[in-house]
Protein backbone atom coordinates (compact mmCIF):
# COMPACT_ATOMS: atom_id res chain seq x y z
CA UNK A 1 0.00 0.00 0.00
CA UNK A 2 1.24 3.51 -0.67
CA UNK A 3 -0.11 6.77 0.67
CA UNK A 4 -0.77 9.81 -1.45
CA UNK A 5 -0.63 12.96 0.65
CA UNK A 6 -3.94 14.75 0.49
CA UNK A 7 -6.12 16.82 2.78
CA UNK A 8 -9.19 15.54 4.54
CA UNK A 9 -10.65 12.29 5.81
CA UNK A 10 -9.09 8.96 4.84
CA UNK A 11 -10.16 7.26 1.62
CA UNK A 12 -8.70 3.95 0.43
CA UNK A 13 -8.86 3.17 -3.30
CA UNK A 14 -8.93 -0.60 -3.97
CA UNK A 15 -8.38 -1.76 -7.54
CA UNK A 16 -10.00 -4.73 -9.25
CA UNK A 17 -8.73 -7.91 -10.90
CA UNK A 18 -5.79 -7.67 -13.27
CA UNK A 19 -5.07 -3.94 -12.96
CA UNK A 20 -3.18 -2.43 -9.99
CA UNK A 21 -3.55 0.92 -8.25
CA UNK A 22 -2.25 2.79 -11.31
CA UNK A 23 -5.79 2.38 -12.70
CA UNK A 24 -6.93 5.24 -10.39
CA UNK A 25 -4.56 7.78 -12.01
CA UNK A 26 -7.27 9.98 -13.59
CA UNK A 27 -9.06 10.59 -10.26
CA UNK A 28 -6.13 10.76 -7.81
CA UNK A 29 -5.21 14.41 -8.19
CA UNK A 30 -8.78 15.78 -8.08
CA UNK A 31 -9.70 13.58 -5.08
CA UNK A 32 -6.54 14.55 -3.16
CA UNK A 33 -7.97 18.05 -2.65
CA UNK A 34 -10.74 16.67 -0.43
CA UNK A 35 -9.38 13.37 0.95
CA UNK A 36 -6.21 11.79 2.28
CA UNK A 37 -5.84 8.98 -0.23
CA UNK A 38 -4.47 5.50 0.38
CA UNK A 39 -3.74 3.74 -2.91
CA UNK A 40 -3.87 0.03 -2.20
CA UNK A 41 -2.00 -2.57 -4.24
CA UNK A 42 -3.32 -6.04 -3.48
CA UNK A 43 -0.81 -8.87 -2.82
CA UNK A 44 1.13 -9.65 -6.00
CA UNK A 45 0.30 -6.34 -7.69
CA UNK A 46 2.63 -3.40 -8.31
CA UNK A 47 5.55 -3.71 -5.93
CA UNK A 48 3.56 -5.44 -3.17
CA UNK A 49 4.86 -8.86 -2.16
CA UNK A 50 2.64 -11.78 -3.07
CA UNK A 51 1.15 -13.92 -0.33
CA UNK A 52 -1.37 -16.75 -0.53
CA UNK A 53 -4.47 -15.55 1.28
CA UNK A 54 -8.24 -15.81 1.38
CA UNK A 55 -10.53 -12.87 0.62
CA UNK A 56 -11.31 -12.49 4.35
CA UNK A 57 -7.60 -12.66 5.32
CA UNK A 58 -6.76 -10.09 2.64
CA UNK A 59 -9.51 -7.83 4.03
CA UNK A 60 -8.04 -8.21 7.54
CA UNK A 61 -4.57 -7.32 6.27
CA UNK A 62 -5.97 -4.31 4.42
CA UNK A 63 -7.75 -3.05 7.54
CA UNK A 64 -4.57 -3.45 9.61
CA UNK A 65 -2.76 -1.11 7.18
CA UNK A 66 -5.42 1.62 7.26
CA UNK A 67 -6.45 4.22 9.86
CA UNK A 68 -9.83 4.47 11.55
CA UNK A 69 -12.24 5.70 10.47
CA UNK A 70 -11.71 5.13 6.76
CA UNK A 71 -13.97 5.15 3.70
CA UNK A 72 -13.32 2.24 1.34
CA UNK A 73 -13.74 2.79 -2.40
CA UNK A 74 -13.50 -0.47 -4.33
CA UNK A 75 -13.81 -1.19 -8.03
CA UNK A 76 -15.13 -4.58 -9.19
CA UNK A 77 -13.18 -7.23 -7.21
CA UNK A 78 -12.02 -4.34 -4.98
CA UNK A 79 -15.69 -3.72 -4.18
CA UNK A 80 -16.09 -7.32 -2.96
CA UNK A 81 -13.02 -6.81 -0.79
CA UNK A 82 -14.41 -3.52 0.57
CA UNK A 83 -17.71 -5.20 1.47
CA UNK A 84 -15.82 -8.02 3.23
CA UNK A 85 -13.75 -5.48 5.19
CA UNK A 86 -16.85 -3.52 6.23
CA UNK A 87 -18.35 -6.74 7.61
CA UNK A 88 -15.17 -7.51 9.55
CA UNK A 89 -14.66 -4.05 11.08
CA UNK A 90 -17.84 -1.95 11.16
CA UNK A 91 -16.24 0.32 13.77
CA UNK A 92 -13.35 1.15 11.39
CA UNK A 93 -15.11 1.42 8.03
CA UNK A 94 -17.05 4.67 8.05
CA UNK A 95 -18.38 4.41 4.49
CA UNK A 96 -18.40 2.35 1.29
CA UNK A 97 -18.13 3.52 -2.32
CA UNK A 98 -18.64 0.57 -4.68
CA UNK A 99 -17.81 1.08 -8.36
CA UNK A 100 -18.87 -1.53 -10.90
CA UNK A 101 -19.44 -3.91 -8.00
CA UNK A 102 -21.58 -6.96 -7.20
CA UNK A 103 -22.00 -9.12 -4.10
CA UNK A 104 -21.71 -12.29 -6.22
CA UNK A 105 -19.81 -12.38 -9.53
CA UNK A 106 -20.85 -15.85 -10.73
CA UNK A 107 -24.35 -17.01 -11.61
CA UNK A 108 -26.23 -19.08 -9.02
CA UNK A 109 -29.65 -20.73 -9.40
CA UNK A 110 -31.25 -17.71 -7.67
CA UNK A 111 -28.81 -15.14 -9.11
CA UNK A 112 -28.93 -14.71 -12.89
CA UNK A 113 -27.48 -11.14 -12.95
CA UNK A 114 -23.91 -12.43 -13.09
CA UNK A 115 -21.34 -14.22 -15.24
CA UNK A 116 -21.32 -17.93 -16.08
CA UNK A 117 -18.61 -19.89 -14.26
CA UNK A 118 -17.19 -20.77 -17.69
CA UNK A 119 -15.95 -17.18 -18.15
CA UNK A 120 -13.66 -17.46 -15.11
CA UNK A 121 -12.62 -20.99 -16.09
CA UNK A 122 -11.48 -19.67 -19.47
CA UNK A 123 -9.37 -16.94 -17.87
CA UNK A 124 -7.97 -19.42 -15.33
CA UNK A 125 -6.88 -21.75 -18.15
CA UNK A 126 -4.87 -19.03 -19.88
CA UNK A 127 -3.61 -16.82 -17.05
CA UNK A 128 -0.77 -19.14 -15.97
CA UNK A 129 0.49 -19.68 -19.52
CA UNK A 130 -0.07 -16.27 -21.12
CA UNK A 131 -0.72 -13.65 -18.42
CA UNK A 132 -0.04 -10.57 -20.59
CA UNK A 133 -2.30 -11.80 -23.39
CA UNK A 134 -5.01 -12.77 -20.87
CA UNK A 135 -4.98 -9.30 -19.30
CA UNK A 136 -5.22 -7.65 -22.72
CA UNK A 137 -8.27 -9.81 -23.45
CA UNK A 138 -9.76 -8.85 -20.08
CA UNK A 139 -9.27 -5.13 -20.79
CA UNK A 140 -11.17 -5.48 -24.07
CA UNK A 141 -13.96 -7.32 -22.25
CA UNK A 142 -14.36 -4.76 -19.46
CA UNK A 143 -14.57 -1.91 -21.98
CA UNK A 144 -17.34 -3.62 -23.98
CA UNK A 145 -20.59 -1.68 -24.08
CA UNK A 146 -18.97 1.67 -23.31
CA UNK A 147 -19.43 4.37 -25.92
CA UNK A 148 -15.76 5.33 -25.29
CA UNK A 149 -14.57 1.72 -25.51
CA UNK A 150 -11.72 2.42 -27.93
CA UNK A 151 -10.25 5.25 -25.87
CA UNK A 152 -10.60 3.34 -22.59
CA UNK A 153 -9.00 0.21 -24.06
CA UNK A 154 -6.02 2.25 -25.23
CA UNK A 155 -5.70 3.91 -21.81
CA UNK A 156 -5.84 0.63 -19.88
CA UNK A 157 -3.43 -1.19 -22.19
CA UNK A 158 -1.03 1.73 -21.67
CA UNK A 159 -1.38 1.36 -17.90
CA UNK A 160 -0.68 -2.37 -18.15
CA UNK A 161 2.62 -1.56 -19.85
CA UNK A 162 3.51 1.01 -17.15
CA UNK A 163 3.63 -1.41 -14.22
CA UNK A 164 5.00 -4.91 -13.57
CA UNK A 165 2.43 -7.57 -14.45
CA UNK A 166 0.62 -9.01 -11.42
CA UNK A 167 1.99 -12.40 -10.43
CA UNK A 168 0.19 -15.37 -12.06
CA UNK A 169 -0.55 -16.72 -8.56
CA UNK A 170 -2.24 -13.45 -7.56
CA UNK A 171 -4.29 -13.46 -10.77
CA UNK A 172 -5.39 -17.05 -10.20
CA UNK A 173 -6.27 -16.31 -6.57
CA UNK A 174 -8.43 -13.34 -7.63
CA UNK A 175 -10.31 -15.58 -10.06
CA UNK A 176 -10.90 -18.05 -7.22
CA UNK A 177 -12.27 -15.25 -5.03
CA UNK A 178 -14.64 -14.16 -7.80
CA UNK A 179 -15.77 -17.76 -8.38
CA UNK A 180 -16.36 -18.66 -4.73
CA UNK A 181 -17.59 -15.46 -3.04
CA UNK A 182 -21.26 -14.79 -2.40
CA UNK A 183 -21.74 -12.03 0.16
CA UNK A 184 -25.51 -11.69 -0.25
CA UNK A 185 -26.42 -13.47 3.01
CA UNK A 186 -24.01 -11.28 5.01
CA UNK A 187 -25.11 -7.85 3.78
CA UNK A 188 -27.47 -7.10 6.71
CA UNK A 189 -24.31 -6.91 8.87
CA UNK A 190 -23.14 -3.76 7.07
CA UNK A 191 -24.01 -0.60 8.98
CA UNK A 192 -22.36 2.28 7.10
CA UNK A 193 -23.82 4.35 4.26
CA UNK A 194 -22.98 3.13 0.76
CA UNK A 195 -22.70 4.86 -2.61
CA UNK A 196 -22.82 2.64 -5.70
CA UNK A 197 -21.46 3.98 -8.98
CA UNK A 198 -22.33 1.82 -11.98
CA UNK A 199 -22.21 1.90 -15.76
CA UNK A 200 -25.59 1.41 -17.41
CA UNK A 201 -24.02 -0.95 -19.97
CA UNK A 202 -21.59 -2.82 -17.70
CA UNK A 203 -20.96 -6.14 -19.46
CA UNK A 204 -19.07 -7.75 -16.54
CA UNK A 205 -21.24 -6.88 -13.52
CA UNK A 206 -24.77 -6.26 -14.80
CA UNK A 207 -26.63 -3.18 -13.62
CA UNK A 208 -29.34 -5.46 -12.17
CA UNK A 209 -26.81 -6.83 -9.65
CA UNK A 210 -25.81 -3.33 -8.51
CA UNK A 211 -29.45 -2.22 -8.26
CA UNK A 212 -30.19 -5.24 -6.06
CA UNK A 213 -27.12 -4.45 -3.93
CA UNK A 214 -28.17 -0.81 -3.46
CA UNK A 215 -31.54 -2.01 -2.15
CA UNK A 216 -29.95 -4.64 0.12
CA UNK A 217 -27.47 -2.29 1.81
CA UNK A 218 -28.75 -0.06 4.61
CA UNK A 219 -28.46 3.52 3.41
CA UNK A 220 -27.37 2.37 -0.06
CA UNK A 221 -27.95 4.54 -3.12
CA UNK A 222 -26.94 4.07 -6.72
CA UNK A 223 -25.75 6.53 -9.37
CA UNK A 224 -25.95 5.20 -12.94
CA UNK A 225 -23.67 6.42 -15.74
CA UNK A 226 -25.49 6.16 -19.11
CA UNK A 227 -23.64 4.77 -22.13
CA UNK A 228 -20.90 3.52 -19.82
CA UNK A 229 -19.39 0.07 -19.20
CA UNK A 230 -17.46 -1.45 -16.32
CA UNK A 231 -15.18 1.54 -15.55
CA UNK A 232 -17.37 4.63 -14.97
CA UNK A 233 -14.58 6.36 -13.00
CA UNK A 234 -12.45 6.29 -16.17
CA UNK A 235 -15.26 7.06 -18.62
CA UNK A 236 -16.38 10.15 -16.67
CA UNK A 237 -13.80 10.92 -13.96
CA UNK A 238 -15.16 14.42 -13.24
CA UNK A 239 -18.66 13.15 -12.39
CA UNK A 240 -17.23 10.29 -10.34
CA UNK A 241 -15.03 12.66 -8.29
CA UNK A 242 -17.99 14.99 -7.73
CA UNK A 243 -20.15 12.10 -6.45
CA UNK A 244 -17.40 10.83 -4.14
CA UNK A 245 -16.85 14.31 -2.72
CA UNK A 246 -20.59 14.87 -2.22
CA UNK A 247 -20.81 11.50 -0.48
CA UNK A 248 -17.94 12.50 1.80
CA UNK A 249 -19.60 15.79 2.77
CA UNK A 250 -22.92 14.04 3.46
CA UNK A 251 -21.26 11.33 5.54
CA UNK A 252 -19.42 13.89 7.69
CA UNK A 253 -22.67 15.81 8.19
CA UNK A 254 -24.36 12.72 9.71
C-alpha positions, 0 to 999 in steps of 0.5 A: 500500500502507498499513501498519497498525501492529500487533505481531509478524511481517509479514503482507500482506493482498492483496484479490481482484478488484473489492474493495480492501483495505477488504474486510479490515475485519472481521479487521484489528483482531483480527489486529493484536494478533499481526501487523504488517499491511500492507494492500495495494491493487493498482494502480487500487484505493483511492488507489493509482495505476493502472499497466498491468502483468502478474501477475508484474510486479505480484508483483515490485512488491508484493515490493519494497514489503514487508519480508523475511520476510513472510507473504502472505495472499491472497483469490481473485485475491490468492491467485494473486498471492501464489502468483506472489510466492512463486515469484519470491522464496522467500527473502522469502516465509516463508508463504502463507495462501490464502483462496478461492484456486485456481491456475487460475480458468478451465476447461481440458481437464484442469481442470474445477474452475473457471469457464467462460471465458464468465463472465469474458467477460461481466464484461469486456463490461460492466465498461468500460460499467457498472463499478458495476453489474458490481461489484454483480453480482459481489458477489451472485455471490461470496456465492452458496451462503453461508448468510449470503448476504444479510448478506454481500451487504449488507456488501460493497455497503456497502464498495463505496460507502465507497471509490472504484471501481477503475479500469475498466482495473484491473478489465479487467486483473484479468479478463485475469489470471484468464483467462490464469493457470495456475500448476499447473506451477510449484507445485513451486517453492514451498517455504514452508508454506501454509494454505488457507482455503476455503468448502465451498460456494464458487461461484466457486472450487470446493472441489475446486480448493482441495483439489487445491492443498493436495495440490500445495503442499509443507506445504499444509493446508486448513481448510474452512468449512461452509455458507460461500461465497467469503468465509470470512474475512467469514462467520466472521472469528473462526475465520479469525483464529484459524487465521491466528494458529495458523499464524503460531505454528506457522511461527515454531516451525519 
